[in-house]
Amino acid sequence: MRSKRISIIIFIAVIFVGFSVSSCKDQQYKQSNLLDKTAMSRSLFFKLSLAQWSLHRYVEEDKKSPFHFASQAKEMGFEGLEYVSQLYEHEINKLGFDVVIDSLKRISEKESIQNVLIMVDDEGDLADPDENKRNQAVENHKKWVDAASKLGCHSIRVNTFGTNDPQIWKSTVVDGLRKLSEYAATKNINILCENHGWLSSNPVELMKAINEVNMENCGTLPDFGNWCVRRADADEKWGDCAEVYPDKYEGTKMMMPSAMAVSAKSYNFDEEGNETTIDFLKMMQIVKDAGYTGFVGVEYEGDVLNESKGITATKDLLLSVAAKLK
């Protein structure tokens, strides 16, 4: 009986050791794979950041904590974080604004990952035709400028919908951007306009406004995919698109001279791993030719792959096309 018991113990020990060795090998493989991709990314002309909107379903639908963002990005091999303000609404209401920002700072420092920018939503429209509403939007954004400064970000991204009338929009967007940029300059923070719909997705009109503001800390955030200038319901900011800017590549090229961030938007992929609606090689050649060397943010917005796989597919595509650039 004792001999049998000893044999069982030895058998269990052997299984445990074998499992441990196998687990170690799997972990070493994962770490090696991550190191290979990280080393590859370090040889690029740009750095890789993760836009938190890529994980919005994780927060909004799965009801998971947005405070996991830094560890998720680090695990997937990213160097930088691009926060989305609206994903922290519940936490801000529950804990308070300062507590949330202080927590994000501690978490990012613990993960040794760089805070890049904050995409700010739901704080009013900086191009609102109503001057009182526009001024209130400027005031509402100031706390996010302060937060970006505390986190060590270089920028916040703002919304400039306003109106679809280009004559009115030109004066209102310049006013809102200049007022906020003047405050942000005191904090060493940039104010970035993304092609995010309506006239902001018309690069000709957008660049007229940026040039008229004429401040070093007021620039652009070209997004590979947001080119809808008019919705089916003209009064709606989102929904079915009725008109798209005709040349997204030329539009990106126009925005790049003032670019302080770049968003590599992706939706779906073919069997070869290429984005089905955006030529990433062409886009990244435009980015490189502009002399840009900052962060390129992965922003997956597809509905076929899950968020994790979509993020990885986008990151892998960026690494793949980077090796082919001239």
KAHU-V507696 format. One record per residue. N is the residue number from 1. PHI is phi as a letter, one per 20 degrees, with the letter a starting at -180 (none if undefined). PSI is psi in whole degrees, 0 to 359 (* if undefined). D_LAST is the distance of its C-alpha to the last C-alpha in whole Angstrom. Layout:
# KAHU-V507696
[[N:PHI:PSI:D_LAST] [N:PHI:PSI:D_LAST]]
This chain:
# KAHU-V507696
[[1:none:314:74] [2:f:319:72] [3:f:321:71] [4:f:320:69] [5:f:319:68] [6:f:320:66] [7:f:320:64] [8:f:316:63] [9:f:315:62] [10:f:319:60] [11:f:315:59] [12:f:319:57] [13:f:318:56] [14:f:317:54] [15:f:316:52] [16:f:315:52] [17:f:317:50] [18:f:319:48] [19:f:319:47] [20:f:316:46] [21:f:316:44] [22:f:317:42] [23:f:319:41] [24:f:317:40] [25:f:318:38] [26:f:316:36] [27:f:319:36] [28:f:323:34] [29:f:315:32] [30:f:316:31] [31:f:319:31] [32:f:317:28] [33:f:318:26] [34:f:318:26] [35:f:321:25] [36:f:314:22] [37:f:324:21] [38:f:317:21] [39:f:320:20] [40:f:318:17] [41:f:329:17] [42:f:342:18] [43:e:0:15] [44:e:166:12] [45:e:351:12] [46:c:166:14] [47:d:155:18] [48:d:126:19] [49:c:163:23] [50:d:124:25] [51:f:127:27] [52:f:339:30] [53:f:337:31] [54:g:338:29] [55:d:24:32] [56:f:330:35] [57:f:326:37] [58:g:321:37] [59:e:310:39] [60:f:323:40] [61:e:317:41] [62:e:350:42] [63:l:39:43] [64:e:166:42] [65:f:131:41] [66:f:346:38] [67:f:351:39] [68:f:351:37] [69:g:312:34] [70:f:315:33] [71:f:324:34] [72:f:314:32] [73:f:318:29] [74:f:317:29] [75:f:328:30] [76:e:4:27] [77:n:22:25] [78:e:153:24] [79:e:336:24] [80:c:161:25] [81:c:134:28] [82:d:103:28] [83:f:156:32] [84:c:116:33] [85:g:319:37] [86:f:339:38] [87:f:354:38] [88:d:13:40] [89:g:313:43] [90:f:316:46] [91:f:322:45] [92:f:318:46] [93:f:327:49] [94:e:317:50] [95:d:336:49] [96:o:149:48] [97:f:310:45] [98:f:323:45] [99:f:318:46] [100:f:313:43] [101:f:317:41] [102:f:322:42] [103:f:318:42] [104:f:322:38] [105:f:314:38] [106:f:317:40] [107:f:316:38] [108:f:324:35] [109:f:321:36] [110:f:322:37] [111:e:355:34] [112:l:51:32] [113:c:146:30] [114:e:134:28] [115:e:124:30] [116:d:304:27] [117:b:170:29] [118:c:126:32] [119:e:112:31] [120:e:126:35] [121:c:164:37] [122:m:32:40] [123:c:21:41] [124:n:165:42] [125:d:119:40] [126:f:352:39] [127:d:17:39] [128:g:132:42] [129:f:336:45] [130:e:115:47] [131:f:322:47] [132:f:317:49] [133:f:322:47] [134:f:316:44] [135:f:323:45] [136:f:324:46] [137:f:320:43] [138:g:313:42] [139:f:318:45] [140:f:328:43] [141:f:342:40] [142:f:324:41] [143:f:332:42] [144:f:329:38] [145:f:315:37] [146:f:319:40] [147:f:317:38] [148:f:320:35] [149:f:316:36] [150:f:322:38] [151:f:343:35] [152:n:17:33] [153:f:163:31] [154:d:345:29] [155:b:164:29] [156:c:147:31] [157:e:133:30] [158:d:168:33] [159:d:140:34] [160:c:57:35] [161:f:296:36] [162:m:263:39] [163:b:158:40] [164:e:2:39] [165:e:110:40] [166:f:328:38] [167:f:316:40] [168:f:316:42] [169:f:322:39] [170:g:318:37] [171:f:322:40] [172:f:319:40] [173:f:323:37] [174:f:317:37] [175:f:311:40] [176:f:316:39] [177:f:319:36] [178:f:317:37] [179:f:315:40] [180:f:322:38] [181:f:325:36] [182:f:318:38] [183:f:315:40] [184:f:329:37] [185:f:330:36] [186:f:346:39] [187:d:5:37] [188:m:41:34] [189:d:142:33] [190:e:148:30] [191:d:119:31] [192:d:136:28] [193:d:126:28] [194:e:150:27] [195:f:97:26] [196:c:16:29] [197:o:158:31] [198:l:219:34] [199:f:342:33] [200:f:340:30] [201:e:6:28] [202:d:99:28] [203:f:334:25] [204:f:311:27] [205:f:321:30] [206:f:315:29] [207:f:331:27] [208:g:316:30] [209:f:314:32] [210:g:317:30] [211:f:327:30] [212:f:324:34] [213:g:313:34] [214:l:50:32] [215:c:141:32] [216:f:331:29] [217:e:16:30] [218:d:111:30] [219:b:204:26] [220:c:162:24] [221:c:87:23] [222:f:129:21] [223:d:131:22] [224:f:337:20] [225:c:349:23] [226:e:87:26] [227:c:22:26] [228:e:116:30] [229:e:346:32] [230:b:130:35] [231:e:163:37] [232:g:319:40] [233:e:105:42] [234:g:340:41] [235:e:355:43] [236:e:140:41] [237:f:331:38] [238:c:178:37] [239:o:193:38] [240:f:137:37] [241:e:133:35] [242:d:336:36] [243:b:129:33] [244:d:142:29] [245:g:132:27] [246:f:334:26] [247:c:96:22] [248:f:330:21] [249:f:316:17] [250:f:323:18] [251:f:317:21] [252:f:318:18] [253:f:321:16] [254:f:326:20] [255:e:338:21] [256:f:326:18] [257:g:336:19] [258:d:11:22] [259:f:132:21] [260:d:0:22] [261:a:159:21] [262:c:135:19] [263:d:113:21] [264:e:81:19] [265:f:140:22] [266:b:154:22] [267:c:292:25] [268:c:166:26] [269:c:150:24] [270:e:185:24] [271:f:337:25] [272:e:1:21] [273:n:10:21] [274:e:145:19] [275:f:138:20] [276:e:343:22] [277:c:350:22] [278:c:128:19] [279:e:96:15] [280:f:326:14] [281:f:317:10] [282:f:317:11] [283:f:313:13] [284:f:335:10] [285:f:320:7] [286:f:317:11] [287:f:314:12] [288:f:316:9] [289:f:335:9] [290:f:354:13] [291:n:17:13] [292:f:134:14] [293:c:15:15] [294:e:205:18] [295:f:140:19] [296:d:120:18] [297:e:128:21] [298:f:121:22] [299:c:91:24] [300:e:130:26] [301:c:25:28] [302:e:175:29] [303:c:11:32] [304:d:302:32] [305:f:152:30] [306:f:171:32] [307:f:315:31] [308:f:313:30] [309:f:324:28] [310:f:320:26] [311:f:313:25] [312:f:319:24] [313:f:321:22] [314:f:316:20] [315:f:315:19] [316:f:323:18] [317:f:320:16] [318:f:316:14] [319:f:323:14] [320:f:312:13] [321:f:331:10] [322:f:327:9] [323:f:346:9] [324:d:355:7] [325:f:149:4] [326:e:*:0]]
